[in-house]
């Protein structure tokens, strides 16, 4: 089989991975989509309770919508704000049942490694002519698949950052794993008993932390023994709360204002200049240490300090990554979170996502490495450009454009209408 007759391998069946498949199908190409979970959107299920900052109009890919249209699918209102569960139930799951997508989707297939046939990362001779080889763990064991190109849309949610300030686990962090959660647990749902009437420390200065804090405050209203501490590395809150009433992503601004209000009411205790280096246990509970300072004893810790890409499966490929963000080097200056919010990121596509290993593209949240400023609409434009490049349509690949708000990332869970904050979800 000629290399161009092989499929395009797509790793991950989340929103961006399925968008890549839809783009490939629209150009008459053959995708094969590998998903480690039992269904599409595995990571979405972990934050399904969180409301997104971006409305439906930002979160549906045009080519995917075109595939859905003949099935009788009804698009959600463009100005409504979905939760992760909404995105899964009203978009991804219906998309996964479309015949063209279903034929190319392999769930319960985890990609373990990607290489070139007959080539490790050191061997250069005839490298570009060698098909890609994907080692995949499926229901019937390991198997190798060949592909003409690889699009890695596997995301970062499965690899959260540690609470340790050094980028590695704090001393004692792994030993205390039973009392530490990463990301945004479902505090008002499946994890309610874990946090009700408990002392809880939330670590992190972003919107995952805001969502956890908001839910804990609501829980404390129902379970008055719940106590909440919030620890950040900085000494000032000036840059944390977004654009407030001027925020072009209104839900993000509301969340920031809600947390400010809870702080002012004394319902959250703020701890600043916290750089965790050690975790220990005492008779009074879990102790988190920051240099010479020991934080108040708690029962549970929620670590909402972001995520990082797992690049191990691409170790035999020639990637060119920024040493700080772990994103493609040409993309890194555009997404540096010290400079940009999601809306100030310049439009980018295949050119910025390319690596020395021709035919390999890391897209979606994983393309941003450790930077948190990603929106789904950005990922959809990335894969449109990438697939155009793989199809040889250079003009379409280079013609990238995005219309994004100038502030905002991730998702939000806002107070309920009877919560007294006046900004219901």
C-alpha positions as CSV (number, residue, x, y, z in Angstrom):
1,X,0.0,0.0,0.0
2,X,1.3,3.4,-0.9
3,X,1.8,5.8,2.0
4,X,-0.8,8.3,0.7
5,X,-3.3,5.5,0.7
6,X,-2.9,5.0,4.4
7,X,-5.3,6.7,6.9
8,X,-4.6,9.8,8.9
9,X,-4.3,8.6,12.6
10,X,-6.0,10.9,15.1
11,X,-5.3,10.3,18.8
12,X,-8.1,11.3,21.0
13,X,-11.9,11.5,20.4
14,X,-12.6,14.7,22.2
15,X,-14.1,17.8,20.5
16,X,-10.8,18.6,18.6
17,X,-10.1,15.0,17.6
18,X,-13.6,14.5,16.2
19,X,-13.3,17.9,14.4
20,X,-10.1,16.7,12.8
21,X,-11.9,13.5,11.6
22,X,-14.8,15.6,10.2
23,X,-12.4,17.9,8.4
24,X,-10.6,14.8,6.9
25,X,-13.9,13.3,5.8
26,X,-14.9,16.5,4.1
27,X,-11.8,16.4,2.0
28,X,-12.3,12.8,1.0
29,X,-9.5,11.5,3.2
30,X,-9.7,8.5,5.5
31,X,-9.2,9.1,9.3
32,X,-8.8,6.5,12.0
33,X,-9.6,7.9,15.5
34,X,-8.1,6.1,18.6
35,X,-9.9,6.8,21.9
36,X,-8.6,5.2,25.1
37,X,-12.0,5.5,26.9
38,X,-15.2,3.4,26.4
39,X,-16.8,6.4,24.6
40,X,-15.8,9.7,23.1
41,X,-15.1,12.6,25.4
42,X,-13.4,10.7,28.2
43,X,-11.8,13.8,29.7
44,X,-15.1,15.8,29.4
45,X,-16.7,13.3,31.8
46,X,-14.3,14.4,34.6
47,X,-15.4,18.0,34.4
48,X,-18.9,17.5,33.1
49,X,-20.4,19.6,35.9
50,X,-18.4,22.7,35.0
51,X,-20.1,25.4,32.8
52,X,-17.9,26.6,30.0
53,X,-17.1,30.3,29.6
54,X,-17.6,30.1,25.8
55,X,-21.1,29.8,24.3
56,X,-22.3,27.0,22.0
57,X,-21.4,29.1,19.0
58,X,-17.8,28.8,19.9
59,X,-17.9,25.0,20.6
60,X,-19.4,23.4,17.5
61,X,-17.2,22.8,14.5
62,X,-18.8,23.7,11.1
63,X,-17.8,20.4,9.3
64,X,-19.0,18.4,12.3
65,X,-22.3,20.3,12.2
66,X,-22.6,19.5,8.5
67,X,-22.2,15.8,9.2
68,X,-24.9,16.0,12.0
69,X,-27.4,18.0,10.0
70,X,-28.8,15.1,7.9
71,X,-29.5,13.1,11.0
72,X,-32.1,15.5,12.3
73,X,-29.7,16.9,14.9
74,X,-30.8,20.2,16.3
75,X,-28.1,22.7,17.2
76,X,-28.3,24.1,20.7
77,X,-28.9,27.9,21.0
78,X,-25.6,29.6,20.0
79,X,-25.7,32.1,22.9
80,X,-26.3,29.5,25.6
81,X,-23.4,28.2,27.7
82,X,-23.0,24.5,27.9
83,X,-21.6,22.4,30.7
84,X,-19.1,19.7,29.9
85,X,-22.0,17.2,30.1
86,X,-24.1,19.3,27.7
87,X,-21.2,19.3,25.2
88,X,-20.9,15.6,25.5
89,X,-24.7,14.7,25.3
90,X,-25.8,17.3,22.8
91,X,-22.8,17.4,20.5
92,X,-20.0,14.8,20.9
93,X,-22.1,11.7,21.4
94,X,-24.5,12.4,18.5
95,X,-21.4,13.1,16.3
96,X,-19.9,9.8,17.3
97,X,-23.0,8.0,16.1
98,X,-22.9,9.6,12.6
99,X,-22.1,6.7,10.2
100,X,-19.0,8.3,8.7
101,X,-17.5,9.0,12.1
102,X,-18.6,5.7,13.6
103,X,-16.8,3.7,10.9
104,X,-13.4,5.3,11.7
105,X,-13.7,5.4,15.5
106,X,-11.9,2.9,17.7
107,X,-12.8,3.3,21.4
108,X,-11.0,1.4,24.1
109,X,-7.8,1.7,22.0
110,X,-5.0,3.5,23.8
111,X,-2.0,4.7,21.7
112,X,1.1,3.7,23.6
113,X,3.8,4.9,21.2
114,X,4.2,6.5,17.8
115,X,7.3,6.0,15.5
116,X,8.2,5.5,11.9
117,X,8.4,2.0,10.5
118,X,12.0,0.8,10.6
119,X,13.2,4.1,12.2
120,X,14.0,5.2,15.7
121,X,14.4,8.9,16.4
122,X,18.1,8.7,15.4
123,X,17.8,7.2,12.0
124,X,17.5,9.7,9.1
125,X,17.8,7.6,5.9
126,X,14.6,7.6,3.9
127,X,12.8,8.7,7.0
128,X,10.1,10.8,5.3
129,X,9.1,7.8,3.1
130,X,8.5,5.5,6.0
131,X,4.9,5.3,7.2
132,X,4.1,6.2,10.8
133,X,3.6,3.2,13.1
134,X,1.2,3.4,16.1
135,X,1.5,0.8,18.9
136,X,-2.0,0.5,20.2
137,X,-3.4,-1.4,23.2
138,X,-6.9,-2.5,22.4
139,X,-9.5,-5.0,23.8
140,X,-7.7,-7.9,22.1
141,X,-4.2,-6.9,23.1
142,X,-1.4,-4.9,21.4
143,X,-1.5,-4.2,17.7
144,X,0.4,-1.9,15.3
145,X,-1.4,0.4,12.9
146,X,0.2,2.3,10.0
147,X,-0.7,5.9,9.0
148,X,0.4,8.5,6.5
149,X,0.1,11.3,9.2
150,X,-0.5,11.7,12.9
151,X,-2.7,14.3,14.6
152,X,-2.3,14.1,18.4
153,X,-5.5,15.6,20.0
154,X,-5.2,13.6,23.3
155,X,-5.3,16.7,25.5
156,X,-3.7,17.3,28.9
157,X,-6.4,16.6,31.4
158,X,-5.0,13.2,32.3
159,X,-1.8,14.8,33.5
160,X,-2.4,17.5,36.1
161,X,0.4,19.6,37.6
162,X,1.6,18.7,41.0
163,X,1.0,20.9,44.1
164,X,4.8,21.1,44.6
165,X,6.2,24.5,43.7
166,X,9.2,23.0,42.0
167,X,7.2,21.3,39.2
168,X,7.7,17.9,40.8
169,X,5.6,16.4,43.7
170,X,6.0,18.1,47.0
171,X,7.7,15.9,49.6
172,X,4.9,13.7,51.0
173,X,2.4,14.6,48.2
174,X,2.2,11.2,46.7
175,X,2.0,9.5,50.1
176,X,-1.0,11.8,50.9
177,X,-2.8,11.0,47.6
178,X,-5.9,9.7,49.3
179,X,-6.6,13.2,50.6
180,X,-5.7,15.1,47.4
181,X,-7.8,15.7,44.3
182,X,-6.6,17.3,41.1
183,X,-8.7,19.4,38.8
184,X,-12.3,20.3,39.6
185,X,-14.0,17.5,41.6
186,X,-17.8,17.3,41.5
187,X,-18.2,18.9,45.0
188,X,-22.0,19.3,44.8
189,X,-22.5,15.8,43.3
190,X,-20.5,12.6,43.4
191,X,-17.8,14.0,45.7
192,X,-20.2,15.7,48.1
193,X,-19.6,13.4,51.1
194,X,-15.9,13.8,50.7
195,X,-16.0,17.6,51.3
196,X,-19.1,18.2,53.4
197,X,-18.3,19.3,57.0
198,X,-14.6,19.1,56.1
199,X,-11.7,21.5,56.1
200,X,-10.6,22.0,52.5
201,X,-7.6,23.8,51.0
202,X,-7.8,24.8,47.3
203,X,-4.5,25.5,45.6
204,X,-4.3,27.5,42.4
205,X,-4.9,30.9,40.9
206,X,-7.0,30.1,37.8
207,X,-10.5,29.4,36.9
208,X,-10.4,25.7,37.9
209,X,-9.7,26.9,41.4
210,X,-12.5,29.5,41.1
211,X,-15.0,26.8,40.2
212,X,-13.9,24.6,43.1
213,X,-14.2,27.5,45.5
214,X,-17.6,28.5,44.2
215,X,-18.9,24.9,44.8
216,X,-17.4,24.7,48.2
217,X,-19.0,28.0,49.3
218,X,-22.4,26.6,48.2
219,X,-21.7,23.3,50.0
220,X,-20.8,25.2,53.1
221,X,-24.2,26.9,53.0
222,X,-25.8,23.5,53.2
223,X,-23.1,21.8,55.5
224,X,-22.0,24.7,57.9
225,X,-19.0,22.8,59.2
226,X,-17.3,23.0,55.8
227,X,-14.3,25.4,56.0
228,X,-12.5,26.8,53.0
229,X,-8.9,28.0,52.5
230,X,-7.6,29.2,49.2
231,X,-3.8,29.3,48.6
232,X,-2.1,31.2,45.8
233,X,1.6,31.6,44.9
234,X,1.4,35.4,44.4
235,X,0.9,38.1,47.0
236,X,-1.8,40.0,45.0
237,X,-5.2,39.2,43.5
238,X,-5.0,42.0,40.9
239,X,-4.5,39.8,37.9
240,X,-6.7,36.8,38.9
241,X,-10.3,38.0,38.6
242,X,-10.4,38.7,34.8
243,X,-12.2,41.7,33.3
244,X,-15.1,41.9,35.6
245,X,-18.1,43.6,34.0
246,X,-15.8,44.5,31.0
247,X,-14.9,40.9,30.4
248,X,-15.8,39.9,26.8
249,X,-16.6,36.4,28.1
250,X,-19.4,37.4,30.4
251,X,-19.5,34.1,32.4
252,X,-15.8,34.4,33.2
253,X,-16.3,37.9,34.5
254,X,-19.2,36.8,36.7
255,X,-17.2,34.0,38.2
256,X,-14.4,36.4,39.1
257,X,-16.8,38.8,40.7
258,X,-18.5,36.0,42.6
259,X,-15.2,34.9,44.2
260,X,-14.3,38.5,45.1
261,X,-17.7,38.7,46.9
262,X,-17.1,35.5,48.8
263,X,-13.7,36.7,49.9
264,X,-15.2,40.0,51.1
265,X,-17.9,38.1,53.0
266,X,-15.2,36.0,54.8
267,X,-16.6,32.7,53.4
268,X,-13.1,31.9,52.0
269,X,-9.8,32.4,53.8
270,X,-7.1,33.6,51.5
271,X,-3.5,32.5,51.9
272,X,-0.9,34.3,49.7
273,X,2.8,33.7,48.8
274,X,2.3,29.9,49.2
275,X,5.0,27.8,47.5
276,X,4.4,24.2,48.6
277,X,7.5,22.1,49.2
278,X,6.2,19.5,51.7
279,X,3.1,17.7,52.9
280,X,2.9,15.9,56.2
281,X,0.3,14.4,58.5
282,X,-0.4,15.3,62.1
283,X,-3.0,14.2,64.7
284,X,-5.0,17.3,63.6
285,X,-5.0,16.6,59.9
286,X,-3.0,17.2,56.7
287,X,-0.3,19.9,56.9
288,X,0.9,21.7,53.9
289,X,4.3,23.5,54.3
290,X,5.6,26.5,52.4
291,X,9.1,27.1,53.4
292,X,9.1,28.0,57.1
293,X,5.3,28.5,57.1
294,X,2.8,25.7,57.9
295,X,-0.7,26.2,56.6
296,X,-3.7,25.4,58.8
297,X,-4.5,21.7,59.2
298,X,-7.0,20.4,56.7
299,X,-8.9,17.2,55.8
300,X,-8.8,17.5,52.0
301,X,-6.7,19.4,49.4
302,X,-7.9,20.3,45.9
303,X,-5.0,21.0,43.5
304,X,-6.2,23.2,40.6
305,X,-2.8,24.3,39.3
306,X,-3.2,23.4,35.6
307,X,-2.1,20.5,33.4
308,X,0.9,19.5,31.3
309,X,1.2,17.4,28.1
310,X,2.2,13.7,28.1
311,X,4.8,13.6,25.4
312,X,6.1,10.2,26.1
313,X,4.1,8.5,23.3
314,X,5.9,10.8,20.8
315,X,9.4,10.2,22.1
316,X,10.6,8.5,18.8
317,X,9.5,11.4,16.7
318,X,11.5,14.6,15.9
319,X,9.6,17.3,17.7
320,X,10.6,20.9,18.1
321,X,9.2,22.1,21.4
322,X,9.5,25.3,23.4
323,X,11.5,24.5,26.6
324,X,9.1,26.4,28.8
325,X,5.6,25.9,27.5
326,X,6.3,22.5,25.9
327,X,4.3,23.7,22.8
328,X,5.6,23.9,19.2
329,X,8.3,26.5,19.1
330,X,6.5,28.7,16.5
331,X,3.3,28.7,18.6
332,X,4.9,29.3,21.9
333,X,5.4,33.1,21.6
334,X,1.7,33.5,20.6
335,X,0.3,31.7,23.7
336,X,2.6,32.7,26.5
337,X,0.2,33.1,29.5
338,X,2.4,35.8,30.9
339,X,1.4,37.9,27.8
340,X,-1.8,36.5,26.3
341,X,-5.3,35.7,27.3
342,X,-7.2,33.3,25.0
343,X,-8.6,36.1,22.8
344,X,-5.2,37.9,22.2
345,X,-3.7,34.7,20.7
346,X,-3.0,35.4,17.0
347,X,-4.7,33.0,14.5
348,X,-2.5,30.1,13.8
349,X,-2.5,26.8,12.0
350,X,-0.4,24.1,10.3
351,X,2.7,26.4,9.9
352,X,2.9,27.2,13.6
353,X,2.1,23.6,14.6
354,X,4.6,21.9,12.3
355,X,7.6,19.9,13.6
356,X,10.8,18.7,11.9
357,X,9.0,15.3,11.7
358,X,6.8,16.0,8.6
359,X,3.3,14.8,9.0
360,X,3.0,15.1,12.8
361,X,0.8,17.7,14.4
362,X,0.0,18.1,18.1
363,X,-3.3,20.0,18.2
364,X,-5.9,21.2,20.7
365,X,-5.2,21.7,24.4
366,X,-2.1,19.6,24.1
367,X,-0.6,21.9,21.5
368,X,-0.6,24.7,24.1
369,X,1.6,22.6,26.4
370,X,1.5,24.1,29.9
371,X,-0.3,27.3,28.8
372,X,-3.9,27.5,29.9
373,X,-5.2,30.0,27.4
374,X,-7.0,27.5,25.0
375,X,-10.5,27.7,23.5
376,X,-12.2,25.0,21.5
377,X,-12.7,27.4,18.6
378,X,-8.9,27.7,18.4
379,X,-8.6,23.9,18.2
380,X,-11.2,23.7,15.4
381,X,-9.3,26.3,13.3
382,X,-6.0,24.4,14.0
383,X,-7.3,21.1,12.6
384,X,-9.0,22.8,9.6
385,X,-5.6,24.2,8.7
386,X,-3.7,21.0,9.5
387,X,-6.0,18.8,7.4
388,X,-5.9,21.3,4.5
389,X,-2.1,21.1,4.7
390,X,-2.2,17.3,4.6
391,X,-4.5,17.4,1.6
392,X,-2.0,19.6,-0.2
393,X,-4.2,22.7,-0.1
394,X,-1.6,25.2,0.8
395,X,-3.8,28.2,0.3
396,X,-6.4,26.9,2.7
397,X,-3.8,25.8,5.2
398,X,-2.3,29.3,5.3
399,X,-5.6,31.2,5.4
400,X,-6.3,31.1,9.2
401,X,-8.6,33.4,11.0
402,X,-10.2,33.5,14.5
403,X,-12.7,35.9,16.1
404,X,-12.3,35.5,19.8
405,X,-13.0,37.7,22.9
406,X,-9.9,39.3,24.4
407,X,-10.3,37.7,27.8
408,X,-11.1,34.3,29.2
409,X,-10.3,30.7,29.3
410,X,-11.7,27.3,30.4
411,X,-15.0,27.1,32.2
412,X,-17.2,28.5,34.9
413,X,-19.8,27.3,37.4
414,X,-21.8,30.3,38.5
415,X,-23.9,30.8,41.7
416,X,-27.5,29.6,41.5
417,X,-30.2,32.1,41.3
418,X,-31.1,31.7,45.0
419,X,-27.5,32.0,46.1
420,X,-27.7,35.7,46.7
421,X,-25.1,36.7,44.2
422,X,-27.5,37.7,41.4
423,X,-25.7,35.8,38.6
424,X,-27.3,32.5,38.3
425,X,-26.0,29.7,36.0
